[in-house]
Each structure stands twice: as C-alpha cells, then as structure tokens.
Amino acid sequence: MAVTQRASDRAYQTLRDEIVEWELRPGSVLGEVEQSTRLGVSRTPLREALARLMADGLVSPQSGRGLVVTELSLASIREIFEVRQALEEQAARLAARRGDPAVFQQLEIEFAAVNELLEHDDPARHAYYGLVARLDEAIDDSVDNSYLAAALSTLRTHLVRVRRLAVDDPARLSAAAAEHLLIVQAIAARDAELAAHATQVHLHQALRNIQKMAQLHQPAGATSPAPKGTP
C-alpha cells in the first residue's frame, strides 16, 4: 500500500510540475496507457494522481478525448484574479494584525535589495520567485486560519501557470518587487488596511500586465495564451 501511495505521489508531482511549467500545454491529452508507461507507474497510482489533478483544476474530462490539461484563457485568468483579490487582501490584513513584525522586517530588507537580485538572477528568476514564495509562506503562517491558507495554496498552483506568461519582463518584475516591498512594510508596521490596499494595487497591476502579455502571445483562433518564447 505504501509503495502504491509513493508511486501516486511521484506521478502527481511530475504531472503537476509539467503542467504548471507549460511542458504539458493546455489541451494535452493525458491517456492512461501512455502516461503510465512514460512515468513508470501502474494504472492504479496514475488514476489516483489524475484524480488529484482534477481536484486541483489542472485537468478535466473532455468528451471523446478523455482527460486533458485545462485551458488557461483570458477569461479564466480574470476569474483567478477575482478570487485572488478577495483571498490575498484578507490575508494581508490578518498578517498585519497577527503576524510577527520581525519576520516581515527581515523580508523588507531583502525586498529593498531585490533589484540587485534581479540583475544577477538566472533567466527563470528562481531566486526572485523564491523570495516571493517566502513572503507568501510568511503571510500564510501569520493569518492563523487553516481554511484561508488552504484556499491560497490551491490558487497559487494556477498562478504559477499564469506567471509563466510574464517571466521575461524585467520592467514588470522590478515594479512588482516595489509593490511587494510596500506590502511587506505595511504588514511589518501592523497597518492592516494599508497592507490590504497595497495588495489590491499589486494585483491590479499584475492582472493588467498578464492580460497584455497573454494577448500579445495568443495565436489567432487560440483558446489559451502561449507563454513568452513559445512558437
């Protein structure tokens, strides 16, 4: 039983990573025989992995094709950000009220020096996005609300897919870092409403940029935008 579970976890993580990194594009068919052979797992753990991906909203059944990677349309991006705004603004408020200011003061120092990080980071911006992930984790830990933290965790899976559309825009990354700095400063100062407002501004700007990039890289007649650099 334990071996089956490990195989299921391995298949889930591999497929999830390939989906969020656009290695498996929207509309890709995930046939059981093909994927079980490719991943080196039997059909039972593969089905468990696919069920988890369906629960995440990353794959869905399509008539006549079986399970496919879900589309990421301009409309779905807008819907993701509508939910994101509600969740992240409240999370910022609670973090300002309940969090440890010292944690966010340390993050403030790092975000204040982020332009240097962006200049020397690798093209995939691993160090920068690692810093953003640590801010997310600090906020999640501070809200002291397991339901809100779980909802944010699920949402961020989709945001990783969306983020790939703008990863090569240095000007936007620099502006986003400044927006994150303001959020961190507000939380560190325990100013709940400023933290929520700074989050609202950041999400508004992020959505505008994502929509612009998606439109620029969406081929005529396509239902899903292509990430930058995709033929």
QUIVEN-V231087 format. One record per residue. N is the residue number from 1. PHI is phi in radians with two decimals (none if undefined). OMEGA is omega in whole degrees, -180 to 180 (NA if undefined). Layout:
# QUIVEN-V231087
N & PHI & OMEGA
N & PHI & OMEGA
This chain:
# QUIVEN-V231087
1 & none & -179
2 & -1.13 & 180
3 & -1.13 & 179
4 & -1.06 & -180
5 & -1.10 & 179
6 & -1.12 & 178
7 & -1.13 & 178
8 & -1.12 & 179
9 & -1.07 & -179
10 & -1.12 & 179
11 & -1.13 & 178
12 & -1.05 & -177
13 & -1.12 & 180
14 & -1.10 & -179
15 & -1.16 & 178
16 & -1.05 & 180
17 & -1.07 & -179
18 & -1.17 & 179
19 & -1.28 & -176
20 & -1.24 & 178
21 & -1.64 & 177
22 & 1.18 & 172
23 & -1.26 & 169
24 & -1.83 & -173
25 & -1.36 & 174
26 & -0.92 & -178
27 & 1.62 & 179
28 & -1.12 & 179
29 & -1.46 & 179
30 & -1.88 & 179
31 & -1.22 & -176
32 & -1.09 & -177
33 & -1.13 & -178
34 & -1.07 & -175
35 & -1.25 & 179
36 & -1.14 & 177
37 & -1.19 & -178
38 & -1.11 & -176
39 & -1.55 & 179
40 & 1.25 & 178
41 & -2.25 & 178
42 & -1.39 & -174
43 & -1.16 & -176
44 & -1.11 & 178
45 & -1.14 & 177
46 & -1.11 & 179
47 & -1.07 & 177
48 & -1.10 & 179
49 & -1.13 & -180
50 & -1.14 & 177
51 & -1.11 & 178
52 & -1.16 & 178
53 & -1.16 & 175
54 & -1.14 & 178
55 & -1.10 & 177
56 & -1.30 & -176
57 & 1.45 & -178
58 & -1.59 & 174
59 & -2.31 & -180
60 & -2.65 & 178
61 & -1.30 & 178
62 & -2.33 & -175
63 & -0.95 & 177
64 & 1.44 & -177
65 & -2.17 & -176
66 & 1.44 & -180
67 & -1.52 & 179
68 & -2.31 & 174
69 & -1.17 & -176
70 & -1.15 & 178
71 & -1.25 & 176
72 & -2.21 & -176
73 & -1.54 & 176
74 & -1.05 & 179
75 & -1.15 & -179
76 & -1.21 & 176
77 & -1.08 & 179
78 & -1.06 & -180
79 & -1.13 & 177
80 & -1.03 & -178
81 & -1.27 & 175
82 & -1.11 & 177
83 & -1.22 & -179
84 & -1.03 & -179
85 & -1.06 & -179
86 & -1.08 & -176
87 & -1.29 & -173
88 & -1.31 & 176
89 & -1.11 & 178
90 & -1.15 & 179
91 & -1.09 & 179
92 & -1.13 & 177
93 & -1.04 & -177
94 & -1.16 & 178
95 & -1.10 & 179
96 & -1.15 & -178
97 & -1.43 & -169
98 & -2.00 & -174
99 & -1.36 & 177
100 & -1.51 & -178
101 & -0.97 & -178
102 & -1.08 & 179
103 & -1.09 & -177
104 & -1.39 & 173
105 & -1.15 & 176
106 & -1.18 & 177
107 & -1.12 & 178
108 & -1.04 & 178
109 & -1.05 & -178
110 & -1.23 & 179
111 & -1.23 & 178
112 & -1.14 & -179
113 & -1.84 & -170
114 & -1.25 & 180
115 & -1.09 & 175
116 & -1.12 & 178
117 & -1.10 & -179
118 & -1.16 & -180
119 & -1.16 & -174
120 & -1.90 & -177
121 & -1.32 & 177
122 & -1.29 & -177
123 & -0.98 & 179
124 & -1.42 & 176
125 & 1.04 & -177
126 & -1.06 & -177
127 & -1.16 & -180
128 & -1.11 & -179
129 & -1.19 & 173
130 & -1.13 & 177
131 & -1.16 & 177
132 & -1.09 & 179
133 & -1.11 & 178
134 & -1.20 & 174
135 & -1.14 & 177
136 & -1.01 & -179
137 & -1.12 & 180
138 & -1.12 & 178
139 & -1.17 & 179
140 & -1.02 & -180
141 & -1.17 & -174
142 & -1.46 & -174
143 & -1.21 & 180
144 & 0.94 & -179
145 & -2.55 & -174
146 & -1.11 & -180
147 & -1.21 & 179
148 & -1.15 & 180
149 & -1.10 & 179
150 & -1.17 & 179
151 & -1.11 & 179
152 & -1.15 & 180
153 & -1.07 & 178
154 & -1.12 & -179
155 & -1.09 & -176
156 & -1.18 & 174
157 & -1.02 & 179
158 & -1.29 & -180
159 & -1.17 & 176
160 & -1.10 & 177
161 & -1.09 & -179
162 & -1.11 & -176
163 & -1.04 & -179
164 & -1.05 & -179
165 & -1.26 & -174
166 & -2.20 & -173
167 & -1.12 & -176
168 & -1.75 & -179
169 & -1.89 & -176
170 & -1.04 & -179
171 & -1.10 & 180
172 & -1.18 & 179
173 & -1.08 & 179
174 & -1.14 & 178
175 & -1.14 & 179
176 & -1.11 & 178
177 & -1.10 & 177
178 & -1.14 & 178
179 & -1.17 & 176
180 & -1.10 & 179
181 & -1.05 & 180
182 & -1.12 & 177
183 & -1.08 & -179
184 & -1.08 & -180
185 & -1.08 & -180
186 & -1.15 & 179
187 & -1.16 & 180
188 & -1.07 & 179
189 & -1.46 & -180
190 & 1.06 & 177
191 & -1.74 & -172
192 & -1.11 & -177
193 & -1.26 & 176
194 & -1.15 & 178
195 & -1.07 & 179
196 & -1.16 & -180
197 & -1.16 & 178
198 & -1.09 & 177
199 & -1.14 & 178
200 & -1.05 & 179
201 & -1.08 & -180
202 & -1.05 & -178
203 & -1.19 & 177
204 & -1.07 & -179
205 & -1.20 & 179
206 & -1.10 & -180
207 & -1.13 & 178
208 & -1.00 & -178
209 & -1.20 & 180
210 & -1.07 & 179
211 & -1.09 & 179
212 & -1.12 & -179
213 & -1.14 & 180
214 & -1.10 & -180
215 & -1.16 & -179
216 & -1.16 & -173
217 & -1.95 & 178
218 & -1.72 & 178
219 & -1.08 & 180
220 & -1.01 & 179
221 & 1.49 & -179
222 & -1.37 & 178
223 & -1.72 & 178
224 & -2.17 & 177
225 & -1.21 & 178
226 & -1.74 & 178
227 & -1.17 & -178
228 & -1.01 & -180
229 & 1.63 & 179
230 & -1.46 & -180
231 & -1.06 & NA
